Amino acid sequence: MKVIIYIKNENKTHLEKIKILLERAGHEIILVKDVFEFLNFPKSQIEPDLGIIDFYSYNPITFDLYKHLEELNYKIPVIVYNFPLPEGCSVRSFWIQTLDTLDYNQIHTDFYSNVLDLLFPLLEEFRQSKVQLSKEETLYKRNQLISKTHDSSVTAKMSNSQLMLFSILIENQEKELSTESLLNLLNQNSKPWKQTTLLCNISRLNILFKNTKDCSYRILKSNTGYRLKSLP
């Protein structure tokens, strides 16, 4: 089986474990350098049988991975290896149910069952780590909050970094947060942010708010910090 994989560099330990496990079982591994190469593999000469991608490599609120592949008329099972699962779900039960719902019936053939039987216990091991569980819980709650309360006309235009910052400001709406507090909250669930990165994203979000019709949000600055306010 050919398996195409994109996992971000900060999760390279996971990548190595998945790669070694599947190669030892005789599967061919195709590593791609970024998410764009992974998402465009149907247009290339690559013809994989299974895809594995990192949840933190794209924005799941504004981008439908499976719809994208379907529009390209290239339907292979793709597993988001570190997807934040609903409470009480195992990796196996979640992905079997998800792929069934998406009509990937081939996962029940011996061809797929053999590799999934290898893969799922390792992904469950990753998920059970304390750091991963903390990331899942925080990100899952933020994504739920944003998707339920905010128009996609705003969030669809945000980068992953802007979305992360916006979610923190939404959770603390009308509260004033110092630069240090914002950086601490951001650094809990992503690679380290610098103050210049924070200020740049605040500026870009304010520009986005101003340029989006009927959007009343503004990030206001005071002597002690920043707060998100909905203007009348």
Secondary structure, DSSP 8 states (H G I E B T S, - for coil): -EEEEE--GGGHHHHHHHHHHHHHTT-EEEE-SSHHHHHTGGGSS---SEEEE-GGGS-TTT--HHHHHHHTT----EEETT----TT--HHHHHHHHHHHTT-GGGGSHHHHHHHHHHHHHHHHHHTSHHHHHHHHHHHHHHHHHHHHS-HHHHTT--HHHHHHHHHHHHTTT--B-HHHHHHHHHTSSS---HHHHHHHHHHHHHHHHHSTT--EEEEE-SS-EEEEE--
